[in-house]
Amino acid sequence: MPRPIVASYCTTFLKPEMLHIYRQITGLQRYETFVICKERQSEDLYPMPQNGVELAPGVRSNFLRRFWLKYIRREPPIVYRGEYGVLANLLGRRDADLMHVYFGHTGVHLLPFIQRWPKPVVVSFHGMDVQTRAHDPSYEVKLRELLQSSTLVLARSQSLLDRLHELGCPESKVRMNRTGIPLDLYPEVKRAFPQDGAWHLVQACRLIEKKGLDDALHAFAQFSTRYPKARFTIAGEGPLRESTEALAASLGLGDRVRLAGFLKGAELSALYHDAHAFVHPSRMTSDQNQEGVPNSMLEAMATGLPVVSTLHGGIPEAVRDGVTGFLVPERDREGLHHSLRKLTESETTWRTMGEAAAADVRRNFESTQQIANLEAAYDEARELGAVGRHAR
């Protein structure tokens, strides 16, 4: 019996920081999938089988038809520009049973299609896509409409689910879609306690405002006055690279801070194995951009790293304060420093927290189980779609 087919729609497939999306798509077991995107990136990082990626073809505009649809029929842009017909034909040709739209803002763009396509659509939210847009009041209206129109709505953390409820998503539609971590790539290791104070702290993330890089550097500057042999590695790329380097220099941290750039899986795993603690002081930004549960944090915890982080987004769902790490309020630099001191002053505390962190990730974020949960959501969406078709 052939496996059902899910079309995975991701506007850009894939930006380097979207490894979690690639793992999810390629990890499916009971479903076949193909990707629909408008732009293909990072093919060397994220290879796909032949015919595994469909680039949405460009649309040739017929002026008279476009005028009629836009001004006489008052159809939305996705219809009068021809994108609806192109997407419907593509899904029909590939015989898709359902579509999974990655990111809420993409779902808003596809809303007129989602409302008209006769098969089920699942939309997943990952963090920044729950934020509204002050410059475009109509966006929130469309976002709320999307939550009503989708067959099921997925979110990576309870904090995102709560936000979706605030936006009016029916409780009957929302499902948890945790990030899955391939534990074989991030094995737990036993580390030696640095008796000489040569602590190695690490943060891995996009270099953007919500990651709290400046707070991490200020806390590390205080920490390094007690532990002058300590060092801090920041892995990742992003628009704040230059300002982060400049801040490290202004704080007199010199070669104790290293910006390692974007690291692939094996390189990142090796970095975690060489480190003693993971630092990640995420914070809400002025445009309400928030975290789900950071993938890098889970990967680091899987190797046995305790965490010093903030009470932000989905982080408290992964880090148990006082058990697998320490959590402080957002932007609390002194609190970060104090937590680093508490973590490193006792070998028993440091070692016990690291072991608990690895155990928690294995229990709650193991990849195979999360893929099974996702495919169960696909099953449910297809059942709901069948009920809806019979009702019409």
Rosetta blueprint (number, residue, H / E / L):
1 M L
2 P L
3 R L
4 P L
5 I E
6 V E
7 A E
8 S E
9 Y E
10 C L
11 T L
12 T E
13 F E
14 L L
15 K L
16 P L
17 E L
18 M L
19 L H
20 H H
21 I H
22 Y H
23 R H
24 Q H
25 I H
26 T H
27 G L
28 L L
29 Q L
30 R L
31 Y L
32 E E
33 T E
34 F E
35 V E
36 I E
37 C E
38 K L
39 E E
40 R E
41 Q L
42 S L
43 E L
44 D L
45 L L
46 Y L
47 P L
48 M L
49 P L
50 Q L
51 N L
52 G L
53 V E
54 E E
55 L E
56 A L
57 P L
58 G L
59 V L
60 R L
61 S L
62 N L
63 F H
64 L H
65 R H
66 R H
67 F H
68 W H
69 L H
70 K H
71 Y H
72 I H
73 R L
74 R L
75 E L
76 P L
77 P H
78 I H
79 V H
80 Y H
81 R L
82 G L
83 E H
84 Y H
85 G H
86 V H
87 L H
88 A H
89 N H
90 L H
91 L H
92 G H
93 R H
94 R L
95 D L
96 A L
97 D L
98 L E
99 M E
100 H E
101 V E
102 Y E
103 F L
104 G H
105 H H
106 T H
107 G H
108 V H
109 H H
110 L L
111 L H
112 P H
113 F H
114 I H
115 Q H
116 R H
117 W L
118 P L
119 K L
120 P L
121 V E
122 V E
123 V E
124 S E
125 F E
126 H L
127 G L
128 M H
129 D H
130 V H
131 Q L
132 T L
133 R L
134 A L
135 H L
136 D L
137 P H
138 S H
139 Y H
140 E H
141 V H
142 K H
143 L H
144 R H
145 E H
146 L H
147 L H
148 Q H
149 S H
150 S L
151 T L
152 L E
153 V E
154 L E
155 A E
156 R L
157 S L
158 Q H
159 S H
160 L H
161 L H
162 D H
163 R H
164 L H
165 H H
166 E H
167 L L
168 G L
169 C L
170 P L
171 E H
172 S H
173 K H
174 V E
175 R E
176 M E
177 N L
178 R L
179 T L
180 G L
181 I E
182 P L
183 L H
184 D H
185 L H
186 Y L
187 P L
188 E L
189 V L
190 K L
191 R L
192 A L
193 F L
194 P L
195 Q L
196 D L
197 G L
198 A L
199 W L
200 H E
201 L E
202 V E
203 Q E
204 A E
205 C L
206 R L
207 L L
208 I L
209 E H
210 K H
211 K H
212 G L
213 L H
214 D H
215 D H
216 A H
217 L H
218 H H
219 A H
220 F H
221 A H
222 Q H
223 F H
224 S H
225 T H
226 R H
227 Y L
228 P L
229 K L
230 A L
231 R E
232 F E
233 T E
234 I E
235 A E
236 G L
237 E L
238 G L
239 P L
240 L L
241 R H
242 E H
243 S H
244 T H
245 E H
246 A H
247 L H
248 A H
249 A H
250 S H
251 L L
252 G L
253 L L
254 G H
255 D H
256 R H
257 V E
258 R E
259 L E
260 A E
261 G E
262 F L
263 L L
264 K L
265 G H
266 A H
267 E H
268 L H
269 S H
270 A H
271 L H
272 Y H
273 H H
274 D H
275 A L
276 H L
277 A E
278 F E
279 V E
280 H E
281 P L
282 S L
283 R L
284 M L
285 T L
286 S L
287 D L
288 Q L
289 N L
290 Q L
291 E L
292 G L
293 V L
294 P L
295 N H
296 S H
297 M H
298 L H
299 E H
300 A H
301 M H
302 A H
303 T L
304 G L
305 L L
306 P L
307 V E
308 V E
309 S E
310 T E
311 L L
312 H L
313 G L
314 G L
315 I H
316 P H
317 E H
318 A H
319 V L
320 R L
321 D E
322 G L
323 V L
324 T L
325 G E
326 F E
327 L E
328 V E
329 P L
330 E L
331 R L
332 D L
333 R H
334 E H
335 G H
336 L H
337 H H
338 H H
339 S H
340 L H
341 R H
342 K H
343 L H
344 T H
345 E H
346 S L
347 E H
348 T H
349 T H
350 W H
351 R H
352 T H
353 M H
354 G H
355 E H
356 A H
357 A H
358 A H
359 A H
360 D H
361 V H
362 R H
363 R H
364 N H
365 F L
366 E E
367 S H
368 T H
369 Q H
370 Q H
371 I H
372 A H
373 N H
374 L H
375 E H
376 A H
377 A H
378 Y H
379 D H
380 E H
381 A H
382 R H
383 E H
384 L H
385 G H
386 A H
387 V H
388 G H
389 R H
390 H H
391 A H
392 R L
